[in-house]
Amino acid sequence: DWRRRKLAADLDADEVVDGAGATDAVGDLTGGSGADVVFDFVGTDATHAGSLAMLGRGGTYSVIGYGGEISCQSATLVVNEHAIVGNLVGSWIDLWELVQLHAAGRVRLVTETHPLDSVNEVLDKLRDGDVTGRAVLVP
């Protein structure tokens, strides 16, 4: 989605690629060596396959979004020394470090606020992919 790519660029991402060609783009950007880490916030069959395909040797695939099934050849994992890691919310130390980074101005939180009685409209926006960043309901 162009809005998410624009947000990434606005947040000073080094590179921003379209999801449809991400595997080839990562290959080009890394000179063919692949990514060290891939964070998958979507978690569909297609993003599982694409994420694994763009990993470089010794790379880690971090699964945050869930749905679908991860399917890969075990020989590929072993030969390329790939790791697949599931992440729900991180650790307390991760959260503390994130708060410190935000306080230092190194991480920008992107939110939109809505009144609590708009909960159904906000859920519709979430389902339609119309929320960029995080939606917060305020009583």
Salt bridges, closest charged atoms under 4 A:
ASP1 OD2 - ARG3 NH2 2.77
ASP1 OD1 - ARG4 NH1 3.30
ASP10 OD2 - LYS6 NZ 2.74
ASP18 OD1 - ARG5 NH1 3.98
ASP40 OD2 - HIS48 ND1 3.67
GLU81 OE1 - ARG57 NH2 3.91
GLU112 OE2 - HIS114 NE2 2.80
GLU112 OE2 - LYS125 NZ 2.98
ASP124 OD1 - ARG127 NH1 3.11
ASP130 OD1 - ARG3 NH1 3.37
